Amino acid sequence: MILSLLILFLISLSGLIVTHMWKTEKWIIEKTIALWAWSMIAISIVHILPESLITNENNIFAFIAWFILIYFVENFLMVHSCVEHDCHYHNVSIVSWIALFIHTLFDWIWIWAWYLNSSYLWFIILAWVAIHQIPVSVSISWLLRHSKFSKKIQSILMIIFALSAPIWFWISYFFLKWVNSENIVSLFLALSGWSLLYIWASDLLPTVHNNSKNRIFIIIFFLIWIIGVSAVKLFE
């Protein structure tokens, strides 16, 4: 268990290593972000959101409320005068960091729900989280890199983000043991899906579109991941 948490921490820290410590080619990072952006919308719309609505149809209102809340935080609480080209990143990077930090908790709640129902799925679920965290970490680290935060602050934020995996791991476990309600789990699943969808629409999609070169590769990534992630639904 401790080894699993250590692995999750290192994987969640991969974005800092790739974008700040290694001299990674810019096009590799851009393709990784494109990869994550398109898989994000597919996972949200095809898998997470429908699953949450099966348990409670009223979760649609939670979708809307959560979306509006994140929008309010980004566009009203963080407004400041700025005319620089990359100023947008300063706002969206910290909002995305907060959203993904909270999203990790939501992830662990429904992951633990799966585990408590089918414990034999543990290693499959853990592997999915590991693969899921790499593009998340790279994306948020890339957004922070383009913000106005110093490298020290960026590194601290990424370390805290990496710690969220083991921290939320235990908090979500004890939370589910205390609550033990399908409606609560489905609600957090809904919020998790909307977190991904909002970050995709407001942050990652503009970043992908700003890359004027190699648009053909972005289209290819789009087709592969939309079809691939959606096809998995057929085998569930």
Secondary structure, 3 states (H helix, E strand, C coil): CHHHHHHHHHHHCHHHHHHHHCCCCHHHHHHHHHHHHHHHHHHHHHHHHHHHHHHCCCHHHHHHHHHHHHHHHHHCCCCCCCCCCCHHHHHHHHHHHHHHHHHHHHHHHHHHHHHHHCHHHHHHHHHHHHHHHHHHHHHHHHHHHCCCCCHHHHHHHHHHHHHHHHHHHHHHHHHHHHHCCHHHHHHHHHHHHHHHHHHHHHHHHHHHHCCCCCHHHHHHHHHHHHHHHHHHHHHC
